[in-house]
Amino acid sequence: MKVKIWSDVMCPFCYIGKKNFETALDKLPFREEVEIEWKSFQLDPTISSEDSPQTVNEYLAQRKNMPLEQIEMMQNRVKEMGSKVGIDFKQENSLIANTFLAHQLIQYAKTKGKANALEELLFLSYFTHGENIGDPNVLQQIGEKLGLPSEEIANALNTDLYKYEVSQDIAEAKNIGVTGVPFFVFEDKYAVSGAQPVELFIDALSQTYNETLQTKSSNINDSSCSIEGCD
């Protein structure tokens, strides 16, 4: 069974959703049969990589035209939500960055079977450690922490090799009507949007898995041969 997850590294609810999804998966007996594919999405592709990075609170106050104090109150609520799932949100230190390069690194990590581990490291670097995930040097270090080859990391960040895959994911999201993340698609049949509770993910995973088994069983039972050949 395959689950596609559209996500952006700067999205706190993507991090919370990831934790809830993983907790749900750990509670299910078929967890090893679930393939996860991380898909690229950008909440704000207009952020310039050339400008000095703002803190996320400064950025949101400007973007939403709201007082900084109100933004800080909003962030405190997110911090409380994160603490319940083991996330130490320190968004007062998080630096806004264009995430396209980070997504290129994720696309490369997919080829090594390390996309999920890289997602976790990127979230941790951005939300807890206050690192600039738009900086190629920072991304290089994060990739090396996973044991990825240095030259291959640099190649993934400095060439067009994985730009196409990032753009394709973003285009696919647009085609199926994704306007916000996290966005989970189960076996291309069902979708769940947002950082939903563990129980909802358990229900979605279980329903999809059971239906997938029934479909496979039906296909086997329907196989037959006649004088005209085998179906």
Secondary structure, DSSP 4 states (H G I P E B T S, - for coil): -EEEEEE-TT-HHHHHHHHHHHHHHHTSTTGGG-EEEEEE--S-TT--SSSPPPBHHHHHHHHHT--HHHHHHHHHHHHHHHHTTT----TTS-B----HHHHHHHHHHHTTT-HHHHHHHHHHHHHTS---TT-HHHHHHHHHHTT--HHHHHHHHHSSTTHHHHHHHHHHHHHTT--SS-EEEETTTEEEESS--HHHHHHHHHHHHHHHHHHHHHHHHH--EETTEE-
